[in-house]
Amino acid sequence: MSGPAKPADSISKSLKCGGCGALLHFVPGTRTLKCSYCGESNTIADAGDNDVIEPVDYDEFVAGIDVNKQIDDIKVVDCKNCGSQTVLDASVTADKCPFCTAPLVLNLQAGKEYLPPHYILPFEVSQKEGVEFFRKWLKGLWWSPNDLAQKAGGSTSTLNGVYLPYWAYDTDTVTDYTGERGDYYYTTETYTETVDGKTQTRTRQVRHTRWSYASGTVECSFRDLLVAASKSLPEKTLNKLTPWKLQMLARFDERYTSGFRSETYQLSPELGLLKAQEQTVSEIESAIRDDIGGDEQRIDNRDTDYQNKAIKYIMLPVWVSAYNYNNKVYQFTVNASTGEVIGERPLSAIKITLAILLGLALIALAGFLYMQNANR
């Protein structure tokens, strides 16, 4: 495993503006830190050959987690409302949860151990662009109330930039299987039918399946099986946020997180591996069926060995917020790499009722026209 990155506070000098001493913030879509007061900027240097994106051995990573954790001035705060874990800057003692807007108050008794990620996907979509993506998404919600865009639009000012933790797994699989191969064959069948009052003898081809025993071994390779290590957003939302521009990953540098919040992982790499293995089932089954061949296949037993397991601990960027409609809170998330918007939305009872009535009216009209034609 590569050497862990230093917590953000240890590079505070590189985050201070040389012109006025204010904190520099990362500018989405660039590799630059910029002062929002005097405009001075610093470029985040390219790591060159050291920036090659590669995983680390899974077993070594899991065994070394406790060794590689760091205790620093970094602050990890638990939200009592939604359960998220947010990393705060050293100078912050209170804040609002970016996921549910509940107050976050730091317990000042002690710092918390922190495991630095391997890689980070820097923000590409700016806050302004995130707002535009959200408004465009609102306008496309046909089944939502007509006044939703107007009422929810004002909530976008609270759009929060957050880095979510993900595990990315690589593995090679070797699967032994037993099953059956089905091959089609045809026989000619004679039958009779009545045509114009006369009985006629005809023939037709009838398909049958001949089953035979099959067994074998298939090998598959999987790369970047993504598993969200966050529990702050609904799992269906996290799954729909894909795809991510993983080719734009950079070696983790705390300067990319300046001006944003970040979460620590809440799903262990061991449990994440089980979820990653679930993602391999369909492709392995397809490989088995291809190996069996024939026209149909039956898989009776399979035994998969996961080899060469590797892992990357990465941070992926999102804009998150929530809007209030008729005294109910709806959460939405913007993929800050692609602009994809995933969110909750209210449904218009009026539109749904009208659609049902229209459907019933069309069915009734079709029935009436059918009866009219039948009586002619």
C-alpha positions as CSV (number, residue, x, y, z in Angstrom):
1,M,0.0,0.0,0.0
2,S,1.2,3.4,-0.9
3,G,2.1,5.8,1.9
4,P,-0.9,7.5,3.5
5,A,-1.6,11.1,2.7
6,K,-1.3,13.7,5.4
7,P,-4.4,15.1,7.0
8,A,-5.5,18.5,5.6
9,D,-4.2,20.5,8.6
10,S,-0.6,19.4,8.0
11,I,-0.6,21.1,4.6
12,S,-2.3,24.3,5.8
13,K,0.5,26.4,4.5
14,S,-0.3,25.4,0.9
15,L,-4.0,26.3,1.5
16,K,-3.3,29.8,2.6
17,C,-3.4,32.7,0.1
18,G,-0.1,34.3,-0.3
19,G,-1.8,37.6,-1.0
20,C,-4.2,38.1,1.9
21,G,-3.8,35.0,4.1
22,A,-7.4,33.7,3.5
23,L,-8.2,30.0,2.8
24,L,-7.8,28.9,-0.8
25,H,-10.6,26.7,-2.2
26,F,-10.5,24.1,-5.0
27,V,-12.1,25.3,-8.2
28,P,-14.2,22.5,-9.9
29,G,-13.1,21.5,-13.4
30,T,-9.5,22.7,-12.8
31,R,-6.4,21.7,-10.9
32,T,-6.3,25.0,-9.2
33,L,-6.9,26.5,-5.7
34,K,-8.2,30.0,-5.7
35,C,-8.8,32.8,-3.1
36,S,-12.4,34.0,-3.2
37,Y,-11.2,37.4,-1.7
38,C,-8.3,38.6,-3.7
39,G,-8.4,36.1,-6.6
40,E,-4.9,34.7,-6.2
41,S,-4.5,31.1,-7.3
42,N,-2.2,28.1,-6.9
43,T,-1.9,25.1,-9.2
44,I,-2.0,21.6,-7.7
45,A,1.2,20.1,-9.1
46,D,0.9,16.9,-11.2
47,A,2.4,13.9,-9.5
48,G,3.7,12.6,-12.8
49,D,4.6,9.0,-12.8
50,N,3.5,8.6,-9.2
51,D,-0.1,9.5,-10.4
52,V,-0.6,6.1,-12.0
53,I,-3.9,4.7,-10.8
54,E,-3.5,1.2,-9.5
55,P,-5.1,-0.9,-6.7
56,V,-3.4,-2.4,-3.7
57,D,-3.6,-6.0,-2.5
58,Y,-6.9,-6.5,-0.7
59,D,-5.6,-8.8,2.1
60,E,-2.7,-6.5,2.9
61,F,-5.0,-3.4,2.9
62,V,-7.5,-5.0,5.3
63,A,-4.7,-6.2,7.6
64,G,-3.0,-2.8,7.6
65,I,-6.1,-0.6,8.2
66,D,-5.4,0.0,11.9
67,V,-1.7,0.7,11.2
68,N,-2.4,3.2,8.4
69,K,-5.0,5.2,10.3
70,Q,-3.9,8.6,11.5
71,I,-4.8,10.6,14.5
72,D,-4.6,14.3,13.9
73,D,-6.6,17.5,14.3
74,I,-9.0,16.2,11.8
75,K,-12.6,16.0,13.1
76,V,-15.1,13.3,12.2
77,V,-18.6,14.2,13.3
78,D,-21.6,11.8,13.6
79,C,-25.0,13.2,12.6
80,K,-27.5,12.2,15.2
81,N,-30.4,12.7,12.7
82,C,-29.3,10.7,9.5
83,G,-26.2,8.8,10.8
84,S,-23.7,10.3,8.3
85,Q,-20.1,10.9,9.3
86,T,-18.6,14.2,8.1
87,V,-15.0,15.3,8.1
88,L,-14.7,18.9,9.4
89,D,-11.8,21.3,9.0
90,A,-9.6,22.0,12.1
91,S,-11.1,25.5,12.5
92,V,-14.7,24.3,12.5
93,T,-16.5,23.5,15.7
94,A,-20.1,23.4,14.5
95,D,-21.8,23.0,11.1
96,K,-24.9,21.7,9.4
97,C,-25.1,18.1,8.0
98,P,-24.9,18.3,4.2
99,F,-27.3,15.4,3.8
100,C,-30.2,16.4,6.1
101,T,-29.3,20.0,7.2
102,A,-29.5,18.9,10.9
103,P,-27.0,20.8,13.2
104,L,-23.6,19.2,13.7
105,V,-21.9,20.0,17.0
106,L,-18.4,18.6,17.6
107,N,-17.5,16.7,20.7
108,L,-14.3,18.4,21.6
109,Q,-12.9,15.6,23.9
110,A,-10.9,13.9,21.2
111,G,-9.9,13.6,17.6
112,K,-10.8,10.5,15.6
113,E,-8.7,8.1,13.7
114,Y,-8.8,8.7,10.0
115,L,-7.9,6.5,7.1
116,P,-6.7,8.5,4.1
117,P,-8.1,7.4,0.7
118,H,-5.9,6.3,-2.1
119,Y,-7.5,8.3,-4.9
120,I,-10.0,11.2,-5.4
121,L,-12.1,12.2,-8.4
122,P,-12.0,16.0,-8.2
123,F,-15.1,18.1,-8.6
124,E,-15.8,18.9,-12.3
125,V,-19.3,20.3,-12.1
126,S,-19.4,23.7,-10.3
127,Q,-22.1,24.7,-7.9
128,K,-23.6,27.0,-10.5
129,E,-23.7,24.2,-13.0
130,G,-25.1,21.8,-10.4
131,V,-28.0,24.3,-9.8
132,E,-28.7,24.4,-13.6
133,F,-28.7,20.6,-13.8
134,F,-31.1,20.5,-10.9
135,R,-33.5,23.1,-12.4
136,K,-33.4,21.3,-15.8
137,W,-34.2,18.0,-14.0
138,L,-37.2,19.7,-12.2
139,K,-38.7,20.9,-15.5
140,G,-38.6,17.4,-16.9
141,L,-40.7,15.8,-14.1
142,W,-44.0,15.4,-15.9
143,W,-45.8,13.7,-13.0
144,S,-44.8,16.4,-10.5
145,P,-46.9,19.4,-9.5
146,N,-46.8,22.4,-11.9
147,D,-45.5,24.7,-9.2
148,L,-42.7,22.4,-8.1
149,A,-39.9,24.2,-10.0
150,Q,-41.0,27.6,-8.6
151,K,-41.2,26.4,-5.0
152,A,-38.1,24.2,-5.0
153,G,-35.8,26.5,-7.0
154,G,-34.9,28.6,-4.0
155,S,-33.5,25.6,-2.1
156,T,-30.6,25.3,-4.5
157,S,-28.7,28.0,-2.7
158,T,-27.9,25.4,-0.1
159,L,-26.3,23.0,-2.5
160,N,-23.4,21.3,-0.6
161,G,-20.3,19.8,-2.2
162,V,-19.4,16.4,-0.6
163,Y,-16.9,13.7,-1.4
164,L,-18.5,10.2,-0.9
165,P,-16.3,7.2,0.0
166,Y,-16.3,4.2,-2.3
167,W,-14.5,0.9,-2.5
168,A,-13.3,-0.2,-6.0
169,Y,-12.5,-3.9,-6.3
170,D,-10.5,-5.9,-8.8
171,T,-10.6,-9.7,-8.9
172,D,-10.1,-12.7,-11.1
173,T,-12.5,-15.6,-10.7
174,V,-12.3,-19.3,-11.4
175,T,-15.6,-21.1,-11.4
176,D,-16.2,-24.9,-11.5
177,Y,-19.7,-25.8,-12.5
178,T,-21.9,-28.8,-13.4
179,G,-25.1,-28.6,-15.4
180,E,-26.9,-29.8,-18.5
181,R,-26.8,-28.9,-22.1
182,G,-30.0,-28.8,-24.1
183,D,-29.9,-29.3,-27.9
184,Y,-33.0,-28.9,-30.0
185,Y,-34.1,-31.5,-32.5
186,Y,-37.3,-31.8,-34.5
187,T,-39.7,-34.6,-35.5
188,T,-42.5,-34.6,-38.0
189,E,-46.0,-35.0,-36.6
190,T,-49.1,-35.9,-38.5
191,Y,-52.4,-34.3,-37.6
192,T,-55.9,-33.7,-39.1
193,E,-58.0,-30.6,-39.3
194,T,-61.3,-29.7,-41.0
195,V,-61.2,-27.2,-43.8
196,D,-64.4,-26.1,-45.6
197,G,-66.2,-29.1,-44.0
198,K,-63.6,-31.6,-45.2
199,T,-61.0,-33.4,-43.1
200,Q,-57.5,-33.0,-44.2
201,T,-54.3,-34.6,-43.1
202,R,-51.3,-32.3,-42.5
203,T,-47.8,-32.5,-41.0
204,R,-45.8,-30.1,-38.8
205,Q,-42.4,-29.9,-37.3
206,V,-42.3,-30.3,-33.5
207,R,-39.4,-29.1,-31.4
208,H,-37.9,-31.2,-28.6
209,T,-34.9,-30.8,-26.4
210,R,-32.2,-33.4,-25.8
211,W,-30.5,-32.9,-22.4
212,S,-26.9,-34.1,-21.7
213,Y,-24.6,-33.7,-18.7
214,A,-22.1,-30.8,-18.8
215,S,-19.3,-29.6,-16.5
216,G,-16.3,-27.4,-16.8
217,T,-14.4,-24.4,-15.5
218,V,-14.7,-20.7,-16.6
219,E,-12.4,-17.8,-15.8
220,C,-13.5,-14.1,-15.6
221,S,-11.7,-10.8,-14.7
222,F,-13.4,-7.9,-13.1
223,R,-12.1,-4.4,-12.7
224,D,-13.4,-1.4,-10.7
225,L,-16.4,-3.1,-9.1
226,L,-17.7,0.0,-7.3
227,V,-19.4,-0.3,-3.9
228,A,-20.6,2.8,-2.0
229,A,-19.1,2.9,1.5
230,S,-21.6,5.7,2.5
231,K,-24.9,5.1,4.3
232,S,-26.0,8.8,4.2
233,L,-27.8,8.5,0.9
234,P,-30.4,5.8,-0.1
235,E,-28.7,2.8,-1.8
236,K,-30.9,3.2,-4.9
237,T,-29.6,6.8,-5.2
238,L,-26.0,5.7,-4.9
239,N,-26.5,3.0,-7.5
240,K,-28.1,5.4,-10.0
241,L,-25.4,8.0,-9.7
242,T,-23.2,6.0,-12.1
243,P,-21.3,6.2,-14.4
244,W,-18.3,8.0,-12.9
245,K,-15.3,9.3,-14.9
246,L,-12.8,7.0,-13.2
247,Q,-10.2,7.8,-15.8
248,M,-10.0,11.2,-14.2
249,L,-9.0,9.9,-10.8
250,A,-6.1,11.6,-9.1
251,R,-3.9,10.5,-6.3
252,F,-5.5,11.7,-3.1
253,D,-4.5,15.2,-2.2
254,E,-6.3,17.1,0.6
255,R,-6.2,20.3,-1.4
256,Y,-8.9,18.9,-3.7
257,T,-11.2,18.8,-0.7
258,S,-10.6,22.4,0.3
259,G,-14.1,24.1,0.3
260,F,-15.9,20.8,0.4
261,R,-17.1,18.3,3.0
262,S,-16.0,14.7,2.9
263,E,-17.4,11.5,4.5
264,T,-15.5,8.7,6.1
265,Y,-16.4,5.1,5.1
266,Q,-19.3,3.5,7.0
267,L,-19.2,0.2,5.2
268,S,-16.2,-2.0,6.0
269,P,-14.1,-3.3,3.0
270,E,-15.0,-6.8,4.0
271,L,-18.7,-6.2,3.7
272,G,-18.0,-4.1,0.6
273,L,-16.3,-7.2,-1.0
274,L,-19.4,-9.2,-0.5
275,K,-21.4,-6.6,-2.4
276,A,-18.8,-6.5,-5.1
277,Q,-19.0,-10.3,-5.5
278,E,-22.8,-10.0,-6.0
279,Q,-22.0,-7.8,-9.0
280,T,-20.0,-10.7,-10.6
281,V,-22.8,-13.3,-10.5
282,S,-24.5,-12.3,-13.8
283,E,-21.3,-12.2,-15.9
284,I,-20.1,-15.5,-14.4
285,E,-23.4,-17.2,-15.2
286,S,-23.3,-15.9,-18.7
287,A,-19.8,-17.3,-19.1
288,I,-21.0,-20.7,-17.8
289,R,-23.9,-20.7,-20.3
290,D,-21.5,-19.8,-23.2
291,D,-19.2,-22.6,-22.1
292,I,-22.0,-25.2,-21.9
293,G,-23.2,-24.2,-25.3
294,G,-26.2,-25.7,-27.0
295,D,-29.6,-24.1,-27.4
296,E,-30.6,-24.2,-23.7
297,Q,-28.5,-24.5,-20.5
298,R,-29.2,-25.6,-16.9
299,I,-26.7,-24.7,-14.2
300,D,-27.0,-27.2,-11.2
301,N,-24.0,-26.2,-9.1
302,R,-21.2,-23.7,-9.2
303,D,-18.2,-22.9,-7.0
304,T,-16.4,-19.6,-7.5
305,D,-12.9,-18.9,-6.2
306,Y,-12.1,-15.1,-6.0
307,Q,-8.4,-14.7,-6.7
308,N,-5.9,-11.7,-7.0
309,K,-8.2,-9.5,-5.0
310,A,-7.3,-5.8,-5.0
311,I,-8.9,-2.6,-3.8
312,K,-8.9,1.1,-4.1
313,Y,-10.3,3.5,-1.5
314,I,-11.6,6.4,-3.5
315,M,-13.6,9.6,-3.0
316,L,-16.3,10.6,-5.5
317,P,-17.8,14.1,-5.7
318,V,-21.5,15.0,-5.4
319,W,-23.6,18.1,-4.8
320,V,-26.3,17.3,-2.3
321,S,-29.2,19.3,-0.9
322,A,-32.9,19.1,-0.1
323,Y,-36.0,21.1,-0.9
324,N,-39.3,21.6,1.0
325,Y,-42.6,21.1,-0.8
326,N,-45.8,21.3,1.2
327,N,-44.0,20.8,4.5
328,K,-42.2,17.7,3.3
329,V,-38.4,17.4,2.7
330,Y,-37.2,15.9,-0.6
331,Q,-33.5,15.1,-1.1
332,F,-31.6,15.3,-4.4
333,T,-28.0,14.6,-5.5
334,V,-26.0,15.8,-8.5
335,N,-23.1,13.7,-9.8
336,A,-20.4,16.4,-9.8
337,S,-18.5,14.4,-12.4
338,T,-21.2,14.0,-15.1
339,G,-24.1,16.3,-14.0
340,E,-26.5,13.3,-13.5
341,V,-29.3,14.3,-11.1
342,I,-31.0,11.7,-8.9
343,G,-33.7,12.9,-6.5
344,E,-36.9,12.4,-4.7
345,R,-39.9,14.3,-5.9
346,P,-43.6,14.7,-5.0
347,L,-46.3,13.4,-7.3
348,S,-49.3,15.4,-8.5
349,A,-52.5,13.7,-7.4
350,I,-54.4,15.8,-10.0
351,K,-52.2,14.8,-12.9
352,I,-52.3,11.1,-11.9
353,T,-56.1,11.2,-11.5
354,L,-56.5,13.0,-14.9
355,A,-54.3,10.4,-16.5
356,I,-56.3,7.5,-15.1
357,L,-59.6,9.2,-16.2
358,L,-58.2,9.7,-19.7
359,G,-57.1,6.1,-19.9
360,L,-60.5,4.9,-18.8
361,A,-62.2,7.2,-21.4
362,L,-60.0,5.9,-24.2
363,I,-60.8,2.3,-23.2
364,A,-64.5,3.1,-23.2
365,L,-64.2,4.9,-26.6
366,A,-62.4,1.9,-28.0
367,G,-65.1,-0.4,-26.7
368,F,-67.9,1.8,-28.1
369,L,-66.3,1.9,-31.6
370,Y,-65.8,-1.9,-31.5
371,M,-69.5,-2.5,-30.7
372,Q,-70.6,0.0,-33.4
373,N,-68.5,-1.9,-36.0
374,A,-69.8,-5.3,-34.8
375,N,-73.5,-4.2,-35.2
376,R,-73.1,-3.0,-38.8
